[in-house]
């Protein structure tokens, strides 16, 4: 078994019909090994199609506090919703988190409902991540850690970034990268601190996150070219590459208009690259193994303790 492993995670299942269709196609092609399910948005038939496409794919809950309507009654989670009962935008949620105007009890109530809903729909939840990275916000991180423990979910995404420098780049290449992206000095530092916090809490995580945006020098040419550069520079370990495929030829369901935001064109290009057989061939040629999120080694006491507490709460 190779010592270089890659989890290819598709986010946003449930966001739109086109996203669902794209993710199912990428899973069926064998390129996507992990999927984040938005439990407040995913439809049961779409989820059944995803599970049928490849039963061994890892499924996690893509915890959502910024898109659509909650599973909880708006009256129960008033700090998380606007006057219409819809989640606040990310910008508003972040401001409320930074000014301590979010109720951690309400965050827990809604996110617990999302995990329970995913399980009720047949998802064997093996990890957690979040839509628009909301679990990195103050007050949300600690709540998600406690919730993961109490519901017996042992794994979580780490946003710890891995800078992917060309051979021989070293410290000079890293300095060049941050000179070009000075704001990332702060955001990457926060992500590394959160990763340490998750690690200290006993959460099992991949070694880090990789992306085309972390290449130094940068590479252009579309997803297939960029991902080939990412894979070629992977060091030993288990790394997560997050993707956002979508089939833009599928009509939106009511209420989905505008949810794809700035990633519209990129989503279609990513789907094309992921369903192309050359993706898997490229990964194999570099001696990298595609693995599911479930391949991340867990802490047995965490799982046992969490499952017992979850069972007792359900009884």
N, C-alpha and C positions, 0 to 999 in steps of 0.2 A: 504494500500500500504506500502510495506516495506521501511525503510529509508536507506537501503543499495542497491545500484543500480550499475550494471556493463554494460558498453558498450564494446562489443567485435568487434574490428575494424580490418578488413582484408585490408592490404595495397597491392599496386602494381597491381591493375587490369589493364590489358593491357600489362604488362611486357612480358609475354609469353603465348602461348596457354594453357600450363599446369597450369599456375597460374590462368588464367581465368576459366578454367574448375574446378579447386579446389575450388575457391571462390564461384562459382555458386552452387556447391554441398553443401558447408558449409552454405550458405545462405538458400538454400532450406531445409536444416535440422533444421533451426531455431537457430543455434548456433552463427552465425555471424549476428550482428545487424547493422553494418555500414561498408561501403566499400569506399576506396579511389581510384578514377579513374585517371589513367594517360592519360590525354586527347590527348597528342601528339602520343600515342601508341595504345590506345584502338580501336578495330574494331567495327563498328556499329552492325554487327550481334551478336558479343559476348556481347556487352552492352545490346542489346535487350533481350538476353537470361537471363542476370542478372536481369533486371527489371521485367521480366516475372516470374522469380523464386519466388520472394516475393516482390510485389509492395510497401510494407510498409518499406522496408529496407532503412536506411539513406544512401544517396550517397553524397560524397564530392569530391573535386578535389585534387588529390595527386600531388601537384605542383612539376614540374620536371625540373631541370636544369642540370642534369648529365647523362641522358641516352637517346640514340637515337638522332633523329634530331628534331629541333624545328618546331613549326608551323609557326613562323615568317620567313621572308627571312633572310638568314644568314648575308646579307649585312646590315640589319637593327639592328642586335644585335651582332655586331662583337666582343664585349668583352666577350660574352658567349660561343663562338664556336671556333673550331680549323680551320685549313686551308681547311678541307674537308666539313665544314658546320655542323659538329657533335658537340654536347655538350661536353665541357671539362669533364674530370673525376672529382670526388669529391675532390681529393687531389689538383688538379690544380685549381678548382673553389675556394676552401678554401684559397689557397695561394693568388689568385688574389683578393679575398674579403679582406683579412687581409692587403694587400698592396694597397688597394683602387684602383684597376685596373678594377673594374666592374662598368658599367654604370647603375645607378638606373633607368634611363629612359628606357634602354634596358631590364632590368629585368621586369619592369612594362609592357612593350610592349608584351613580350613573355607570362608572366603569365596571363595577361588580355586575350590574345588569347586562352590560355588553358581553362580558365573559360568559355569564349564565346563558344568554341568548345564543351565543355561538355554539355552546355545548348542546343546547336543546335542538339545534339544527343539524347536529351530527358531526360537529367539528371536534376532533381530538386535539385540544389546544396544547401545543408543546412549547409555545413561546409568546412573548408580548413585544409589540413595538407600538408606535403611535403615529397618527396622521399629523402632518406638519410639525413633528417632533415635540408635541405638547408635553411629553413626559419629562422633558428637560427643564420645564418652567418651575420656578420656586413654588413649593407647596404641592406640586403635582408629583415630583420625583419620589418623595418619601411616601406619599399615598400609594403610588404604583408598586413600590417595593413591598409595602405591607400587604397590599392586595395580592400580589404574586405569591407571597408566602402563604397567605390564608386560603387561597384557592388552589394551591398545589401546582402552580405553573413555574417550573424551575429555571427557564431560560428567558433572556431578554436581549434585545438589540443593544449593542454598544456603539456609540457614535465616536468612539476613539478613532481619530483619522490616522491613516498610514500614508505618509508622503512617499510617492513612488518615483524615486530618482533614477536616472540612467546610471549604468555601471560606472563607478568611479566618481559619482556626483558628490556624495558625502555632505558634509556640513555646508560647503559652499553652495551646493544646489538648494539646500533647505533655506539658506539665507536669501538666495535669489527668489525663491518661491514667495517668501513672506514679504520681501521688498515689493513684489508685484501685487500681493494681496495683503496689505497691512491689517485690514480689519479681521482677517482670519487668525491673526495672532491671538486675539481675545476670544473669538468663538471656539477655536480649537482648544484653547486652554480650558474653557468651561466644559467642553465635551470630555476632555481627559479627566477633569476633576469628577464629573458625574460618573464616568466609567470606574474610577477608583472607589467611589461611593457604592456603586452596585457590587463591585468585587468584594468590598469589605462586608457587605450585607449577605454574601454567599450566593449571589445570583450568578448563574452560569452564562457565559457570553462567548461569542467568537473573539478571536484575538484583536480584531479591529475591523474598520470599514475601509473599503477601497472604492475609488470612483475616478472617472476621467478628469474631474476637477482637481484631483490630487497628483496628477502627473507633472513631473518637472524634468526636462522641459515639457511644455504642453504639446499635445498631439491633436490634430484636426483631421476631419475626413468622415465624420459620422460615427454612429455607435459601434459598428463592426471593427473599424480601424482603432478606435479609442480603446475598446475592450481588449483587443489583441495586445495593445501596449500595456494595459493594466495586468493582464494575465502573465505576460512575459517578465514582468518585474516583481511578481509575488515572491516574498520570502517564505520559508517554512512556517506553517501554522494554518489556522482556519480563519478565513476572511470572508466578509459579507459584501457582495456587490448588489446594490439596490437598483431595481429597474422599474419602469412605469409603462408597460406596453398597453396599447389600445387599438381596437379595430374601429377606425373612424367611419367605416361604411355602415355601421349599425346605428339605427335611429335611437335618439335619446328617449328615455322614459319620461313621463311627466315630472317636472321639477328638477331635471338634471341639467338643463341648459346652463352653460357657463361654468360648470364645475371643473372642467379640465384646465382652465386658466392658461398660463403661459406655456405649459408643456404640450400643447396640442400637437404641433408638428413633430416634436421629439418623440412622442408616444408612438406615432405611426412608424417612424424610422426604427425605433427600438423593437417593435413587433416584427418588422421585416427581418431584422438581424437575428432575432431569437428563433424564428421558425426556419431559418436557413440551416440546412445540415452542416454547413461549414463552421457554425459556431461551436458545436460539440467537437468537431474534428480539430479546430484550432486549440481548444482547451486541452484536449488529449495530447496534441503535438508538443505542447509546452510542459507536459508531465504533471499537469494539475488535475486533481479529481474533483468532479462536481458532487457535492454532498448536500443532504437536507439539513435544516436547522436542528433536527433531532440528533444529528451526529455530534453536536456540542456536548461534551461530557458534563453531567450534572453532579450535584452533591446529594447523595442518597438520603441523608437526614433531612435536607430541605424538602425533598419530594414527599417522603413519608409523613413528616410533620404537617406539611401543607395539606396533603390529601385527607389526613385524619381531621384536621380542623374544618376543612371544606365539608366533609361528610357529616360532621356533627352539627354544622350550621344548617345543612339541608334537611336533617332529620326532624 
